[in-house]
């Protein structure tokens, strides 16, 4: 095996220097889009869980249908449907808006189920005990139920949020200049795999600290530990 040729193919310094600015620009787009998706998805998921808590059976049925659809359909299918299908009915969204909307809705769907499971895990005795002290239902939910539910929700929420935020790479299918798209473009122009290696390194730089932060948050929120 020609080690020199292998190194030149995957770790070419000249290629790396040429395309580093483009990859950094793509990494920045990946970062802010991932943050926007996580914030919107988690807040929407919590809102849906609370709506489910106080709604009648008809509303709950519609909500569960919405959630199940977005959990079942592959993200790429939704991205392509919105990006290429909506213009036919007079609605045109940019690639970044389509990707943000799709992944936010998918994360909200998973988050709703996780929040609901956490809320449901808090026994009815907690509600009754809080009401006996004079708390309203809203106060009980805010000060008693949600703090306990959050401890149960943090591990699955962080894992799901990280998994879905990495799907920003799907933006390459609709021409969004995120990190993977920039790496593929650089690969096409240079005929060298170095940009893909650089993209992989940048993904590690972006997501490894987030994984460590999520792990620390899980330990901090775990039952039986001090906060």
C-alpha positions as CSV (number, residue, x, y, z in Angstrom):
1,X,0.0,0.0,0.0
2,X,1.3,3.4,-0.9
3,X,1.3,5.3,2.4
4,X,2.3,8.5,0.8
5,X,-0.6,8.4,-1.7
6,X,-3.0,7.5,1.1
7,X,-1.9,10.4,3.2
8,X,-2.1,12.8,0.2
9,X,-5.7,11.5,-0.5
10,X,-7.0,12.0,3.1
11,X,-4.7,14.6,4.7
12,X,-3.6,16.9,2.0
13,X,-2.4,20.2,3.6
14,X,-2.9,22.3,0.5
15,X,-6.5,21.1,0.0
16,X,-7.2,21.6,3.7
17,X,-5.9,25.2,3.6
18,X,-7.9,26.0,0.5
19,X,-11.3,24.8,1.7
20,X,-11.0,25.5,5.4
21,X,-12.9,28.8,5.2
22,X,-15.8,27.2,3.4
23,X,-16.0,24.3,5.9
24,X,-15.9,26.7,8.8
25,X,-18.8,28.7,7.3
26,X,-20.7,25.4,6.9
27,X,-19.9,24.5,10.5
28,X,-21.3,27.8,11.8
29,X,-24.5,27.2,9.9
30,X,-24.7,23.7,11.4
31,X,-24.2,25.1,14.9
32,X,-26.8,27.8,14.9
33,X,-29.3,25.7,13.0
34,X,-28.8,22.8,15.5
35,X,-29.4,25.2,18.4
36,X,-32.5,26.7,16.8
37,X,-33.9,23.2,16.2
38,X,-33.2,22.0,19.8
39,X,-34.8,25.1,21.4
40,X,-37.9,25.1,19.2
41,X,-38.3,21.3,19.3
42,X,-38.1,21.0,23.1
43,X,-40.3,23.9,23.8
44,X,-42.9,22.8,21.3
45,X,-42.7,19.2,22.7
46,X,-43.4,20.5,26.2
47,X,-46.3,22.6,25.0
48,X,-47.8,19.7,23.2
49,X,-47.5,17.5,26.3
50,X,-49.3,20.2,28.4
51,X,-52.0,20.5,25.8
52,X,-52.5,16.8,25.9
53,X,-52.8,17.0,29.7
54,X,-55.7,19.4,29.7
55,X,-57.5,18.5,26.5
56,X,-60.5,16.3,25.7
57,X,-60.3,13.0,23.9
58,X,-60.8,14.5,20.4
59,X,-57.9,16.9,20.7
60,X,-55.7,14.2,22.2
61,X,-56.5,11.9,19.3
62,X,-55.5,14.6,16.8
63,X,-52.4,15.4,18.7
64,X,-51.3,11.8,18.9
65,X,-51.9,11.3,15.2
66,X,-49.7,14.4,14.5
67,X,-47.0,13.1,16.7
68,X,-47.1,9.5,15.4
69,X,-46.9,10.7,11.8
70,X,-43.8,12.8,12.4
71,X,-42.1,10.0,14.4
72,X,-42.8,7.4,11.7
73,X,-41.9,9.2,8.4
74,X,-38.2,9.5,7.6
75,X,-36.9,13.1,8.0
76,X,-35.5,13.2,4.4
77,X,-39.0,12.5,3.0
78,X,-40.5,15.4,4.9
79,X,-37.6,17.7,3.9
80,X,-38.1,16.9,0.2
81,X,-41.9,17.1,0.4
82,X,-41.8,20.6,1.9
83,X,-39.0,22.0,-0.2
84,X,-40.3,20.7,-3.6
85,X,-44.0,20.3,-2.8
86,X,-45.0,23.5,-1.1
87,X,-44.1,25.8,-4.1
88,X,-46.8,24.0,-6.1
89,X,-49.4,25.5,-3.8
90,X,-47.8,28.9,-3.7
91,X,-45.7,28.5,-0.6
92,X,-42.0,28.8,-1.0
93,X,-39.6,28.3,1.9
94,X,-35.8,28.6,1.8
95,X,-33.7,25.5,2.4
96,X,-32.8,26.6,5.9
97,X,-36.4,27.3,6.9
98,X,-37.5,23.9,5.5
99,X,-34.8,22.0,7.4
100,X,-35.5,24.0,10.7
101,X,-39.2,23.4,10.4
102,X,-38.9,19.7,9.6
103,X,-36.4,18.8,12.3
104,X,-38.1,21.0,14.9
105,X,-41.4,19.2,14.3
106,X,-39.8,15.8,14.5
107,X,-38.0,16.7,17.7
108,X,-41.2,18.1,19.1
109,X,-43.0,14.9,18.4
110,X,-40.4,12.8,20.2
111,X,-40.1,15.3,23.0
112,X,-43.9,15.3,23.5
113,X,-43.9,11.6,24.2
114,X,-41.0,11.9,26.5
115,X,-42.5,14.7,28.5
116,X,-45.8,12.9,28.6
117,X,-44.2,9.8,30.0
118,X,-42.4,11.9,32.6
119,X,-45.6,13.6,33.7
120,X,-47.5,10.4,33.8
121,X,-44.9,8.8,35.9
122,X,-45.6,11.2,38.8
123,X,-48.4,9.4,40.7
124,X,-51.8,10.9,41.3
125,X,-51.0,11.0,45.0
126,X,-48.6,13.9,44.3
127,X,-51.5,15.9,42.8
128,X,-53.8,15.1,45.7
129,X,-51.2,16.0,48.3
130,X,-50.4,19.3,46.6
131,X,-54.1,20.2,46.2
132,X,-54.7,19.4,49.9
133,X,-52.1,22.2,50.8
134,X,-54.2,24.7,48.9
135,X,-52.2,24.7,45.6
136,X,-54.1,25.1,42.3
137,X,-53.6,22.6,39.5
138,X,-51.3,25.0,37.7
139,X,-49.2,25.5,40.8
140,X,-49.0,21.8,41.4
141,X,-47.9,21.2,37.8
142,X,-45.3,23.9,38.0
143,X,-43.8,23.3,41.4
144,X,-44.4,19.6,42.1
145,X,-45.0,17.6,38.9
146,X,-42.8,19.2,36.3
147,X,-39.6,19.2,38.5
148,X,-40.0,15.5,39.2
149,X,-40.9,14.8,35.6
150,X,-37.8,16.7,34.3
151,X,-35.5,14.4,36.2
152,X,-36.9,11.4,34.3
153,X,-37.0,13.2,30.9
154,X,-33.5,14.7,30.8
155,X,-31.6,11.5,29.6
156,X,-33.9,10.6,26.7
157,X,-34.4,14.2,25.8
158,X,-30.7,15.0,25.5
159,X,-30.0,11.8,23.5
160,X,-32.9,12.5,21.1
161,X,-32.0,16.2,20.7
162,X,-28.4,15.3,19.8
163,X,-29.5,12.6,17.3
164,X,-32.0,14.9,15.5
165,X,-29.7,17.9,15.5
166,X,-27.1,15.9,13.6
167,X,-29.7,15.5,10.8
168,X,-28.8,19.0,9.7
169,X,-26.6,17.1,7.3
170,X,-29.8,16.3,5.4
171,X,-29.6,19.9,4.2
172,X,-27.2,18.8,1.5
173,X,-30.1,17.2,-0.3
174,X,-31.7,20.6,-0.9
175,X,-28.6,22.6,-1.5
176,X,-28.2,24.2,2.0
177,X,-24.6,25.2,2.6
178,X,-24.2,23.4,5.9
179,X,-21.0,21.5,6.8
180,X,-21.6,18.2,4.9
181,X,-22.7,20.1,1.8
182,X,-19.6,22.3,1.8
183,X,-17.4,19.2,2.3
184,X,-19.0,17.4,-0.7
185,X,-18.7,20.5,-2.8
186,X,-15.0,20.8,-1.9
187,X,-14.6,17.0,-2.7
188,X,-16.1,17.5,-6.1
189,X,-13.8,20.4,-7.0
190,X,-10.6,19.1,-5.5
191,X,-11.0,15.3,-6.3
192,X,-9.5,14.7,-2.8
193,X,-11.1,13.2,0.3
194,X,-9.4,15.6,2.7
195,X,-12.5,17.9,3.0
196,X,-14.6,14.9,4.3
197,X,-12.0,14.2,6.9
198,X,-12.0,17.9,7.9
199,X,-15.8,17.8,8.1
200,X,-15.7,14.7,10.3
201,X,-13.3,16.5,12.7
202,X,-15.5,19.6,12.8
203,X,-18.5,17.4,13.6
204,X,-16.5,15.9,16.5
205,X,-15.5,19.4,17.7
206,X,-19.2,20.5,17.6
207,X,-21.0,17.5,19.0
208,X,-18.5,16.0,21.5
209,X,-18.7,18.9,24.0
210,X,-22.5,18.8,23.7
211,X,-22.4,15.0,24.4
212,X,-20.2,15.7,27.5
213,X,-22.5,18.5,28.6
214,X,-25.6,16.2,28.2
215,X,-23.8,13.5,30.2
216,X,-23.0,15.9,33.0
217,X,-26.6,17.2,33.0
218,X,-27.9,13.6,33.2
219,X,-25.7,12.9,36.3
220,X,-26.7,16.2,37.9
221,X,-30.4,15.6,37.4
222,X,-30.3,11.9,38.4
223,X,-32.3,10.7,41.4
224,X,-30.4,10.5,44.6
225,X,-27.8,13.2,43.7
226,X,-27.6,16.7,45.1
227,X,-28.4,19.7,42.8
